[in-house]
Amino acid sequence: MTRLAAEPGRAFVVGVGRRRPADWPSAPRTPFIEADLLDETALAALAETLSGMGVVDLILIATGLLHEDGVTPEKTMRAIGAETLCRLFEVNAILPSLVAKHLAPLLPRDEASVLAALSARVGSIGDNRLGGWHAYRASKAALNMIFRCQALELRRERPRAVCVVLHPGTVATALSAPFAKSSRAMISADDAAERLLKVLARLEPADSGEFFAYDGERIPW
Ligand SMILES: NC(=O)c1ccc[n+]([C@@H]2O[C@H](COP(=O)([O-])OP(=O)(O)OC[C@H]3O[C@@H](n4cnc5c(N)ncnc54)[C@H](OP(=O)(O)O)[C@@H]3O)[C@@H](O)[C@H]2O)c1
């Protein structure tokens, strides 16, 4: 949010989530709207509210789940369970898909715009050489497919829009904390945001429907 708000020409950065983060600043340019992002009625109301706030030219979906109480990344097929699969598909694939469904129609028809969701390199099927983390990998692969579909639709309706999924790198957050010891290249959330915004700034409509890493590298599906 801080990086986005500092971009020249950006009038508003509207945060949306199930609860306002403790460190979200109280400023007129950075309002925060609390909404249940899995509830389509709430998402329709959110779209209505946002449409009254001006042109929406960037939608960045940064939600995601790897672990929580009762959800641990699987090391082997023996650990696969329906509850974990359902929960990770719900948060990692269904939630961003519903957000895109309700908010993408707000993007301008004839101006440049971006719809992006944070995915993860481990969601690449072609790049999977280690296995493990079955539900997380599969839910991100599902997210990637739905965003590819969304990008193809946007290409027809909003030819200047860019719709992509992004791998932020290994970032020091609550999501990665339990795995921090084994991680070689951990970066701060602020550095990750800076890199991802640079990648987005360089993308053209011809790049829409692709999967990019924080350094601009195109990741195979
Ligand atoms: N950190 C990494 O190393 C890394 C690596 C690759 C990909 N990613 C991806 O990057 C994205 C951001 O991850 P992060 O590292 O910033 O993780 P994080 O600190 O755990 O943040 C996850 C975000 O998702 C939101 N969220 C989770 N479940 C939700 C739900 N049911 N409804 C609404 N919001 C929900 C959380 O909201 P609350 O604040 O309300 O909990 C939080 O804002 C995720 O998609 C993740 O898969 C991260």
PDBQT file of the ligand as one rigid body, heavy atoms in Angstrom, charges set to zero:
ROOT
HETATM    1  N1  LIG A 301       5.414 -14.849   1.471  1.00  0.00    +0.000 N 
HETATM    2  C1  LIG A 301       5.923 -15.568   0.499  1.00  0.00    +0.000 C 
HETATM    3  O1  LIG A 301       7.105 -15.995   0.558  1.00  0.00    +0.000 OA
HETATM    4  C2  LIG A 301       5.106 -15.879  -0.733  1.00  0.00    +0.000 A 
HETATM    5  C3  LIG A 301       5.717 -16.660  -1.741  1.00  0.00    +0.000 A 
HETATM    6  C4  LIG A 301       4.981 -16.954  -2.899  1.00  0.00    +0.000 A 
HETATM    7  C5  LIG A 301       3.685 -16.485  -3.011  1.00  0.00    +0.000 A 
HETATM    8  N2  LIG A 301       3.108 -15.754  -2.009  1.00  0.00    +0.000 N 
HETATM    9  C6  LIG A 301       1.736 -15.305  -2.179  1.00  0.00    +0.000 C 
HETATM   10  O2  LIG A 301       1.654 -13.911  -1.933  1.00  0.00    +0.000 OA
HETATM   11  C7  LIG A 301       0.359 -13.597  -1.429  1.00  0.00    +0.000 C 
HETATM   12  C8  LIG A 301       0.490 -12.766  -0.166  1.00  0.00    +0.000 C 
HETATM   13  O3  LIG A 301       1.048 -13.615   0.828  1.00  0.00    +0.000 OA
HETATM   14  P1  LIG A 301       1.756 -13.043   2.136  1.00  0.00    +0.000 P 
HETATM   15  O4  LIG A 301       3.094 -13.626   2.180  1.00  0.00    +0.000 OA
HETATM   16  O5  LIG A 301       1.587 -11.549   2.202  1.00  0.00    +0.000 OA
HETATM   17  O6  LIG A 301       0.878 -13.759   3.252  1.00  0.00    +0.000 OA
HETATM   18  P2  LIG A 301       0.189 -13.175   4.552  1.00  0.00    +0.000 P 
HETATM   19  O7  LIG A 301       1.055 -12.162   5.206  1.00  0.00    +0.000 OA
HETATM   20  O8  LIG A 301      -0.248 -14.377   5.325  1.00  0.00    +0.000 OA
HETATM   21  O9  LIG A 301      -1.060 -12.411   3.965  1.00  0.00    +0.000 OA
HETATM   22  C9  LIG A 301      -2.133 -13.108   3.424  1.00  0.00    +0.000 C 
HETATM   23  C10 LIG A 301      -3.254 -12.149   3.152  1.00  0.00    +0.000 C 
HETATM   24  O10 LIG A 301      -4.383 -12.918   2.703  1.00  0.00    +0.000 OA
HETATM   25  C11 LIG A 301      -5.512 -12.524   3.457  1.00  0.00    +0.000 C 
HETATM   26  N3  LIG A 301      -6.448 -13.634   3.630  1.00  0.00    +0.000 N 
HETATM   27  C12 LIG A 301      -6.155 -14.902   3.940  1.00  0.00    +0.000 A 
HETATM   28  N4  LIG A 301      -7.291 -15.623   4.045  1.00  0.00    +0.000 NA
HETATM   29  C13 LIG A 301      -8.313 -14.766   3.785  1.00  0.00    +0.000 A 
HETATM   30  C14 LIG A 301      -9.719 -14.895   3.742  1.00  0.00    +0.000 A 
HETATM   31  N5  LIG A 301     -10.323 -16.067   3.962  1.00  0.00    +0.000 N 
HETATM   32  N6  LIG A 301     -10.449 -13.799   3.444  1.00  0.00    +0.000 NA
HETATM   33  C15 LIG A 301      -9.846 -12.613   3.199  1.00  0.00    +0.000 A 
HETATM   34  N7  LIG A 301      -8.518 -12.424   3.230  1.00  0.00    +0.000 NA
HETATM   35  C16 LIG A 301      -7.771 -13.496   3.520  1.00  0.00    +0.000 A 
HETATM   36  C17 LIG A 301      -4.962 -12.088   4.808  1.00  0.00    +0.000 C 
HETATM   37  O11 LIG A 301      -5.902 -11.265   5.422  1.00  0.00    +0.000 OA
HETATM   38  P3  LIG A 301      -5.910 -11.024   7.019  1.00  0.00    +0.000 P 
HETATM   39  O12 LIG A 301      -4.904  -9.938   7.230  1.00  0.00    +0.000 OA
HETATM   40  O13 LIG A 301      -7.309 -10.595   7.273  1.00  0.00    +0.000 OA
HETATM   41  O14 LIG A 301      -5.541 -12.312   7.652  1.00  0.00    +0.000 OA
HETATM   42  C18 LIG A 301      -3.689 -11.368   4.380  1.00  0.00    +0.000 C 
HETATM   43  O15 LIG A 301      -3.983 -10.050   3.977  1.00  0.00    +0.000 OA
HETATM   44  C19 LIG A 301      -0.385 -14.919  -1.248  1.00  0.00    +0.000 C 
HETATM   45  O16 LIG A 301      -1.183 -15.168  -2.363  1.00  0.00    +0.000 OA
HETATM   46  C20 LIG A 301       0.757 -15.937  -1.199  1.00  0.00    +0.000 C 
HETATM   47  O17 LIG A 301       0.323 -17.218  -1.616  1.00  0.00    +0.000 OA
HETATM   48  C21 LIG A 301       3.802 -15.441  -0.881  1.00  0.00    +0.000 A 
ENDROOT
TORSDOF 0
